[in-house]
Amino acid sequence: MPISEDSLGASIGGHLPIEDAEEIATQDDRAHVESSLDLEKLMAGLSPNMRQAIQYVKLDGLSISEAAARTGMSESNVKVSVHRGLRALALQISRERHDHED
């Protein structure tokens, strides 16, 4: 089946009716809010040091030294907090998936 120029253009970034664009933007906003709420819920289960270290290093993009300066923790403690926090988040996600499968 040949691909028309119109369908090809729409699928690779061509023109999109404004009505469709608004609906897509609304869906994207809703997904962003939902994922932010999920992340907040997951992060709430971490210790304050882990939460702060992950926020600064992984979410805000600060360097380890910048995060250490902001938190008052040593660079080593920031690294450990990020590592342990990410491991704890992965475990939480794994448990939630397992609970939903049952």
C-alpha positions as MATLAB code, in Angstrom:
seq = 'MPISEDSLGASIGGHLPIEDAEEIATQDDRAHVESSLDLEKLMAGLSPNMRQAIQYVKLDGLSISEAAARTGMSESNVKVSVHRGLRALALQISRERHDHED';
ca = [
       0.000    0.000    0.000;
       1.611    3.294   -1.034;
       2.084    5.997    1.551;
       0.578    9.316    0.598;
       2.539   12.495    1.043;
      -0.103   13.731    3.510;
       0.132   10.702    5.796;
       3.915   10.647    5.573;
       4.168   14.329    6.401;
       1.894   13.988    9.435;
       3.815   10.976   10.729;
       7.240   12.628   10.516;
       6.469   16.049   11.847;
       4.365   17.545    9.079;
       1.258   19.604    9.631;
      -1.206   18.588   12.295;
      -4.668   20.109   12.687;
      -4.743   22.476   15.676;
      -7.539   20.464   17.293;
      -5.313   17.374   17.325;
      -2.318   19.338   18.575;
      -4.282   20.679   21.534;
      -5.503   17.187   22.439;
      -1.981   15.773   22.229;
      -0.608   18.608   24.373;
      -3.306   17.974   26.991;
      -2.499   14.260   27.045;
       1.223   15.022   27.400;
       0.517   17.427   30.287;
      -1.664   14.851   32.032;
       1.000   12.143   31.637;
       3.642   14.528   32.992;
       1.540   15.336   36.063;
       0.805   11.658   36.686;
       4.462   10.672   36.397;
       5.457   13.557   38.688;
       2.963   12.349   41.284;
       4.278    8.782   40.944;
       7.837   10.003   41.414;
       6.876   12.064   44.463;
       5.166    9.021   45.969;
       8.219    6.850   45.378;
      10.647    9.492   46.646;
       8.577    9.954   49.823;
       9.686    6.466   50.892;
      13.351    7.476   50.943;
      15.344    9.076   53.716;
      15.728   12.859   53.423;
      19.418   12.525   52.479;
      18.686   10.025   49.707;
      15.766   12.080   48.414;
      17.795   15.289   48.361;
      20.843   13.660   46.743;
      18.745   12.082   43.979;
      16.840   15.313   43.418;
      20.004   17.371   43.000;
      22.157   14.898   41.058;
      19.716   12.880   38.951;
      16.764   15.235   38.510;
      18.327   18.704   38.650;
      21.576   17.653   36.946;
      23.984   19.037   39.534;
      27.451   17.571   39.886;
      28.331   15.541   42.965;
      30.397   18.434   44.307;
      27.566   20.932   43.732;
      25.082   18.633   45.471;
      27.496   18.150   48.367;
      27.885   21.915   48.762;
      24.102   22.438   48.785;
      23.357   19.610   51.216;
      26.323   19.924   53.538;
      27.129   16.243   52.935;
      30.507   14.996   51.816;
      30.872   14.073   48.153;
      31.255   10.448   49.189;
      28.022   10.587   51.189;
      26.176   12.129   48.215;
      27.387    9.296   45.972;
      26.365    6.651   48.508;
      22.977    8.311   49.058;
      22.270    8.430   45.320;
      23.332    4.807   44.859;
      21.329    3.486   47.817;
      18.358    5.670   46.971;
      18.200    4.458   43.378;
      18.482    0.875   44.577;
      15.618    1.471   47.045;
      13.491    3.059   44.292;
      14.116    0.093   42.002;
      13.062   -2.265   44.794;
       9.885   -0.252   45.437;
       8.979   -0.317   41.735;
       9.664   -4.048   41.551;
       7.430   -4.699   44.575;
       4.620   -2.526   43.178;
       4.743   -4.359   39.847;
       4.681   -7.699   41.631;
       1.700   -6.582   43.767;
      -0.229   -5.481   40.670;
       0.398   -8.807   38.934;
      -1.228  -10.785   41.752;
];
